[in-house]
Amino acid sequence: MSTALSPPLPPPTSPLRRWVRFVALTVGGVALILALAMTVAVTALDLPSAERPLMLRLLSISAVASLATGAVLLRLSSGRRWNRFGTRLGTAQVFGVVVAIINVSLTSVGMFINTHDLRLLLFLLGYSLAIALIFSSIVSASLGTSVDAIRAGAVRIAEGDLSARVPVAGERELAELATAVNTMAARLDASFVRQREMEQARQYLIAAVSHDLRTPLASLRVMVEAIADGVATDPETVRRYVWAMQRETVSLGRLIDDLFEMARLDATGPNLRIQASPIANLVAETVDAMSAQAAGQRIALHTQVWGELPPVLMDPDRIQRVVYNLVQNALRHTPADGSVVVEVFDRGATEPEVQVNVRDTGEGIAPDDLPRVFDRFYRGDRARSREASQTNAGTSGAGLGLAIARRLVEVHGGRIWVAQPPEGGSIFSFTLPKATL
């Protein structure tokens, strides 16, 4: 899965900046509330001019006392035992009622309310405190259930159970948090799956490369030792050994080239130089360069171009590698006296593509192998049987050619596939987009 990079997290705010911002917000908020309260008292309540200074002092003292009381309550509830969601919510409710009691007490003393009225107000405020605590307990229990569910799911994910999911329920913020946790778990699960697949591919790579290097190296060592020890002395045998060593060296060179190409594609990408180019000439040149190898295997290799072809958008060097790999694969799996035909044609005015077919008369592909022929290092039973029989000694592949071809075609915006015609053999096809003139 391709995942867009997330924006970087903002740097953490220093404690000093947080404290300065808190003080600024507190002082600014108190000043704004005092200004609004005095405006209401003067305009709406028609407060006399003589009582305005007293009201301002009372409101200022009330604000300072309320903030001090709230700070003490929050401090008392911030310990490890009391630092819970329900405790904080209950503390906030108590804080609101205590602030109301302070305001009423100071105002009643300042405005000379009688003792009976003061006791009644305090009784009503105490009753309000009890109701507020009951309400906060109900709300905190509901919210705490959702938070506990998210916490339990996060703990399971942290312990390695990436299949765990958090129920998306409750208030919008909690539902969004649960969705974010589930998304994180799904992406982690996908990442671990990819990691396991890459680890399996790495292990298979080591095994496959070790096998493909060991076989030609063992043959080279045996033939070199035979010549060096004087076991092979007649010119015909030496010439045959030298020719076999040359074939094995070519095989090793192809393996190293394929490994280097796949490593470069994985590490830095294809780094294409796209241009509008005629594909028929490129195919003809590639087939001509491989005609000697085909003749040596007694395989008829030729090209068929159907009609006038428009230029296509491609990197000529990379598409030549695709054609080479497909033809090499066809030659590897075509017996002597067989044929390989490379066809190039326009898919039509309504189709924005040009198609290339590499058709061989080989033994075909087993149905079980078809979905995996483009996988790295996958060669199927037919490749192994051919290598075992050594019919085409020196031309066996490491199973990277088709994987490289698929990667290069797809980054060009084309498609690649394989088909089994009724008459036998195989047809490997790929398309490239036409250049818009």
JOSULMO-V447876 format. One record per backbone hydrogen bond with DSSP energy under -0.5 kcal/mol. CO is the residue of the C=O (numbers start at 1). NH is the residue of the N-H. E is the energy in kcal/mol with one decimal. If there is no record, write none. Layout:
# JOSULMO-V447876
co = {CO/CO}
nh = {NH/NH}
e = {E/E}
This chain:
# JOSULMO-V447876
co = {1/14/15/16/17/18/19/20/21/22/23/24/25/26/27/28/29/30/31/32/33/34/35/36/37/38/39/40/40/41/48/48/49/49/51/52/53/54/55/56/57/58/59/60/61/62/63/64/65/66/67/68/69/70/71/72/73/75/76/79/82/84/85/86/87/88/89/90/91/92/93/94/95/96/97/98/99/100/101/102/103/104/105/106/107/108/108/109/114/115/116/117/118/119/120/121/122/123/124/125/126/127/128/129/130/131/132/133/134/135/136/137/138/139/140/141/142/143/144/145/146/147/148/149/150/151/152/153/154/155/156/157/160/161/167/171/172/173/174/175/176/177/178/179/180/181/182/183/184/185/186/187/188/189/190/191/192/193/194/195/196/197/198/199/200/201/202/203/204/205/206/207/208/209/210/211/212/213/214/215/216/217/218/219/220/221/222/223/224/225/226/226/227/231/234/235/236/237/238/239/240/241/242/243/244/245/246/247/248/249/250/251/252/253/254/255/256/257/258/259/260/261/262/263/264/264/265/275/275/277/277/278/279/280/281/282/283/284/285/286/287/288/290/291/292/293/294/295/298/299/300/302/304/304/305/306/311/312/312/314/314/315/316/317/318/319/320/321/322/323/324/325/326/327/328/329/331/333/333/335/338/339/340/341/341/342/343/344/345/348/352/353/354/355/356/357/357/358/359/360/362/366/366/367/369/369/370/372/375/377/379/380/381/382/383/384/385/386/386/390/392/399/399/400/401/402/403/404/405/406/407/408/409/409/410/415/417/419/419/421/426/427/427/428/429/430/432/433/435}
nh = {3/18/19/20/21/22/23/24/25/26/27/28/29/30/31/32/33/34/35/36/37/38/39/40/41/42/43/44/45/47/51/52/52/53/55/56/57/58/59/60/61/62/63/64/65/66/67/68/69/70/71/72/73/74/75/76/77/78/79/83/84/88/89/90/91/92/93/94/95/96/97/98/99/100/101/102/103/104/105/106/107/108/109/110/111/112/113/112/118/119/120/121/122/123/124/125/126/127/128/129/130/131/132/133/134/135/136/137/138/139/140/141/142/143/144/145/146/147/148/149/150/151/152/153/154/155/156/157/158/159/161/160/162/164/169/175/176/177/178/179/180/181/182/183/184/185/186/187/188/189/190/191/192/193/194/195/196/197/198/199/200/201/202/203/204/205/206/207/208/209/210/211/212/213/214/215/216/217/218/219/220/221/222/223/224/225/226/227/228/229/231/232/230/233/238/239/240/241/242/243/244/245/246/247/248/249/250/251/252/253/254/255/256/257/258/259/260/261/262/263/264/265/266/267/268/269/269/277/314/279/312/282/283/284/285/286/287/288/289/290/290/291/294/295/296/297/299/298/337/301/340/342/306/344/307/346/435/277/314/275/316/319/320/321/322/323/324/325/326/327/328/329/330/331/332/333/334/335/363/338/300/361/302/343/359/304/357/306/355/351/434/347/432/345/430/343/359/428/341/426/425/369/370/371/372/373/373/375/378/379/383/384/385/386/387/388/389/390/391/393/395/377/378/404/405/406/407/408/409/410/411/412/412/414/413/431/429/421/427/424/360/419/429/358/417/356/354/313/437}
e = {-0.5/-2.3/-2.4/-2.6/-2.6/-2.3/-2.5/-2.5/-2.6/-2.5/-2.9/-2.6/-2.6/-2.7/-2.5/-2.2/-2.5/-2.7/-2.3/-2.4/-2.9/-2.6/-2.0/-2.5/-2.7/-2.3/-2.6/-1.6/-1.8/-2.1/-0.7/-0.7/-0.7/-0.6/-2.5/-2.5/-2.2/-2.7/-2.7/-2.1/-2.9/-2.7/-2.2/-2.4/-2.7/-2.5/-2.5/-2.3/-2.4/-2.7/-2.4/-2.0/-2.4/-2.6/-2.1/-2.5/-1.6/-1.1/-0.5/-1.2/-2.2/-2.5/-2.3/-2.5/-2.6/-2.2/-1.8/-2.6/-2.9/-2.1/-2.0/-3.0/-2.4/-1.7/-2.4/-2.6/-2.6/-2.6/-2.8/-2.7/-2.5/-2.8/-2.3/-2.6/-2.8/-0.6/-2.5/-0.6/-1.9/-2.5/-2.2/-2.5/-2.5/-2.5/-2.4/-2.5/-2.3/-2.3/-2.4/-2.1/-2.0/-2.3/-2.6/-2.3/-2.1/-2.5/-2.8/-2.1/-2.0/-2.5/-2.9/-2.1/-1.9/-2.6/-3.0/-1.6/-1.3/-2.4/-2.8/-2.0/-2.0/-2.6/-2.8/-2.2/-2.5/-2.4/-2.1/-2.2/-2.5/-1.8/-2.5/-1.5/-1.6/-1.4/-1.1/-2.9/-2.7/-2.2/-2.6/-2.4/-2.3/-2.3/-2.4/-2.5/-2.4/-2.4/-2.5/-2.4/-2.5/-2.6/-2.5/-2.4/-2.5/-2.3/-2.5/-2.4/-2.6/-2.6/-2.7/-2.4/-2.5/-2.7/-2.6/-2.4/-2.6/-2.7/-2.4/-2.3/-3.2/-3.0/-2.4/-2.2/-3.0/-2.3/-2.4/-2.0/-0.7/-1.8/-2.7/-2.0/-2.7/-2.7/-2.3/-2.4/-2.8/-2.7/-2.2/-2.0/-3.1/-2.7/-1.5/-1.8/-0.8/-0.7/-2.3/-2.7/-2.2/-2.6/-2.7/-2.3/-2.2/-2.7/-2.1/-1.9/-2.4/-2.3/-2.4/-2.3/-2.5/-2.4/-2.4/-2.2/-2.5/-2.5/-2.6/-2.5/-2.5/-2.6/-2.6/-2.4/-2.3/-2.3/-2.2/-2.3/-2.5/-0.8/-0.8/-0.7/-2.4/-0.5/-2.7/-0.9/-2.4/-2.4/-2.5/-2.1/-2.5/-2.4/-1.9/-1.0/-0.6/-1.0/-2.1/-2.7/-2.3/-1.3/-2.7/-1.4/-3.7/-0.5/-3.2/-2.1/-0.5/-2.3/-0.7/-0.6/-2.6/-2.7/-0.8/-1.9/-0.7/-2.4/-2.3/-1.4/-1.6/-2.6/-2.6/-2.6/-2.4/-2.7/-2.9/-2.3/-2.1/-2.8/-2.0/-1.2/-0.9/-0.5/-1.0/-1.5/-2.5/-1.2/-1.7/-0.6/-3.2/-2.7/-2.7/-2.8/-2.7/-1.1/-2.3/-1.7/-2.0/-2.2/-2.1/-2.7/-0.6/-2.2/-2.9/-0.7/-0.6/-1.5/-1.1/-0.5/-1.6/-0.6/-1.0/-1.8/-1.4/-0.7/-1.0/-1.8/-2.9/-1.9/-2.6/-2.7/-2.1/-1.2/-1.1/-1.0/-2.1/-2.1/-0.7/-2.6/-2.2/-2.5/-2.1/-2.5/-2.5/-2.5/-1.9/-0.8/-0.6/-2.3/-1.5/-2.3/-2.7/-0.6/-2.4/-1.7/-2.4/-2.2/-0.5/-2.8/-2.4/-2.7/-2.3/-2.5/-0.5}
